[in-house]
């Protein structure tokens, strides 16, 4: 009987770079949420080399862009840095943008979280508010601080959005740990959620042959107790499994599953 090689899709997760200590790192929750949803998560070191990242993504069935303690360099969307721009980590910027380019070519499922959503938007030609408090009139407090798992403000979901179906409600309270957000929307993205101050909180790719979703909050934090967060990861893992079965991963999976040739 042919084994189900795609029972657990391989999903890559971008890491962070702690510049002062030269550490690649990431909180445990991303991997744990994916594993619980039925995936095999792997961390991606931030080495901005096209050949290296290409070799990685050829083996993956889905891409999760994690949050980051850094800000995307505004040079990527044609702006000069404003006074309240946070620290920039060039390695993270470059890796996100290269991986998104490759994932787009492969039509690979993508889940983009917080900084990852911002990378997704910029990769598609959009721009960002470099600092919400100083650029958006009457902005909510989007950097809630600790505890990070506290749902701090509501978002309003579009009726026909996939996220609305998974949430089971059009109004959802989410956590919030960001000071940047989408300003000008990138191509092939649709706004599907906003906060009450009109800050964009989620996007979806409307093309029928894509599963690409970006959220500005952190569904990986407190996922064990939140059905909406669990649904997001479950749907992403299912999409990655289906993509792997239909389109991707066949070459490397078939090679790995073939018995070695012998002389007898």
N, C-alpha and C positions, 0 to 999 in steps of 0.2 A: 504494500500500500504506500502510495506517495505521501511523505511527511508534509505536514502543514508548516512550511518554512516561514510563513508570515504570521503565525499566531501572535508573536510579539514583534511588532515592527521596531526597527532600530531608529531612534530619534536622537539627533544631535542637539545639544544645548550649549549656547555660547556662554563662556565664563566671563569673569571680570578680571581686571588687572589692578593689583595694589601696587602703585608705582613706587612708593617709598621702600617697600620690602621686596619688590620684584616677585610677587606671588600671583599666580593664577588661582582664582577661588570662586566659589559660588555657594550660596545657602542651599541646604539640603532639600528644601521643600519642592523645588522644581522636579528633581529626579524622583522624589518619593511620590509626588502626585502622578507623574507619568507611569511609574512602575505599578502603582495601585490600579491605574486605568488599563493596564495590560501591555505596556510598551517595555522595550529595553532601552533605557536612557544612557547616553554617553556624553561626557563633557568635551567641549571643543576648546583646546588651548588657543589663545589669541596670537597666532602666528600669521601675519598678513602676507602669505605667499600663495599666489594663485594655484600653482601646481599642487602644493600641499592641501589646500582647502578643496580643490577639485577632486583629489584622490579620496578625501574624506566623504564628500557629499555624494560621490558615486556609490558609496556603500550604505547611505542613509535612506530612510523611507519617509522622514519628516524632519522639519527644522523648527526648533523653538528658540526664539530670540528672547533672552532674559532681560531683566532690568539691569541698571547700572548706576553706580554712584557718580558717574561722569555725565557731561553734556556733549551732545554731538557738535562738532566744530561747525559754526555757521558758514564757514567757507564752502561747505558742501551744498549749501542752498543759496550761495551768492550774497551773503551778508557779512558785514564787519561785526566783531564782537561788541556787545553792549556791556555796560559796567557790571550787571548782575549775572552775567554768564558764569556758570560753574566751571570746575576743572574739566579739561578735555583729555581724553586718552585716545591717541591716534590709532593705536593697535585695535582697540575695540571698534572704532568707526570703520576702519578699513576692512576688518573681518566681516562685520555685519553687512556692509555694502557689497562685498565680493560674494558672500554666501547668498544674499538675496538675488543677485544677478544670476547665479547658478541655479538656484531653486526655481526662479522664473522660467529659465530655459527648459528645465525638466518638468515644469508644471507640478512641482512637489508641494504637498501640504505644508503650510506655515502657520504657526501660532506666535504672535508677536506681543510681548508684554512690556508695558511701560516704556522704558528706553527703546525696547525692540519695536514698539509701535511707531515711535518717532523715526527710527532708522528706516522702517518700511515706507513711511510717508516720504522721507527725503530721497530714498532710492528710486521712488517713482516720480520725482520731480517736484515734490511739495516743499513747504517750508515750515518753520516752527516759530512759536513765541519763545524767545530766549529766556524770558522771565514773566510769568503770568501776573504776579502782583504789580509789577511796574508797567505792564503793557496792556492789560485787560481791565477796563473800568469795572468796578464792583465785583472783582473776582472773588470766588470763594477761597477759603483756606485749603489749598490742595496739598500742602506739605503738613500732614497731620502730626508728624512726630510719633512718639511712642505712647501706647502700644501700636505697632504697625498693623495688627490684625483687627483693629476696631473699625467697623463700618462707619465712616464719618460724614458722608453726604449721599444724596440720592442722584441717580441718573435716570433719564427717560429714554426708553428703547423704542425704536420704530416698530410698528405693528407687524410688518412682514419680515423682520430681521430674524436670522437664524438664532441669534442670541436671545431674542424675545421668546421664541419657542422653548428654548432650553431653560430660561428663567421661569417661565410660567406666569410672568407678570411684566407689565410695561414699565413699572417703577421699581427700581431696585436700589438698595443702599449698599455702597461699596467702600472699601478702604481707599486711601489716597496718599501717595508718597512721591509727588513729583512737583517741579516748579516750572516745567516746560510742557508744551502741548502743540498739537497741530494748529498751524495758522492757515496756510493755503494747502488745499487738499491735493494729493498726488493723483496721477492717472490710474484708472482702473480700480479706484477705491470709492466706496459709498459710505457716507456717514450713517451710522445706525444707532448711536447713542450720544447724548449730550448731558452735561450737568445743568443746573438751573441758571448758571452764569453764561451758558451757551458754549462753554469749553467742550471740545470734541472728546468723547470718552471711549468710543469704539468705532471701528470701520470693518467692512467686509469687502472682499473682491466679488463683484456681481457676476463675473463670467461663469457660465455653468460648468466649465471644465476645471475650475480652481477651488481649492479650499484654502483661503487665506483670510485670517481673522486677526485683528489687532485690538487689544484692550489697554486702556491707560491705567487701570487699577491692577492689583496683584492677586489673581485668583489662586495662586500657589500658597499664599499665606492663609492658614486656617481652612484649607481645602477639606480636611477630615470632617469638619462639622458643617459644611456648606454645600448643599445639593447643586446649586447653580455652578459653583466652581468645579465640582466633580463632573457635571455634565459637559462643561467646556473641555476638560481634559479627555473625557471619554469619547466625545465626538471627534476631537483631533486625532486621537489614537485610532479610532475606527477609520477615519479618512486616510490616515497613513497606511494602515493595513490594506485598505482597498486599493490605494494607489500602487503599493508595492506589488500586489497581486496582478493588477491590470497593466501597469506601465513600467515600473522601475524595479531595480534590484535584481532582475532576472539573471543577468550575467554573473554577478558576484555570488549570488546565492547558488546558482547551478554549479559554479566552479567549486564552491565550498562543500557542496553536498555530494560531489562525484567521488567514488572510491579511487584511491591511488592505483596507477597501473603497476602490474607486477610482471615478472618474467615467466611465471609458471602457467 
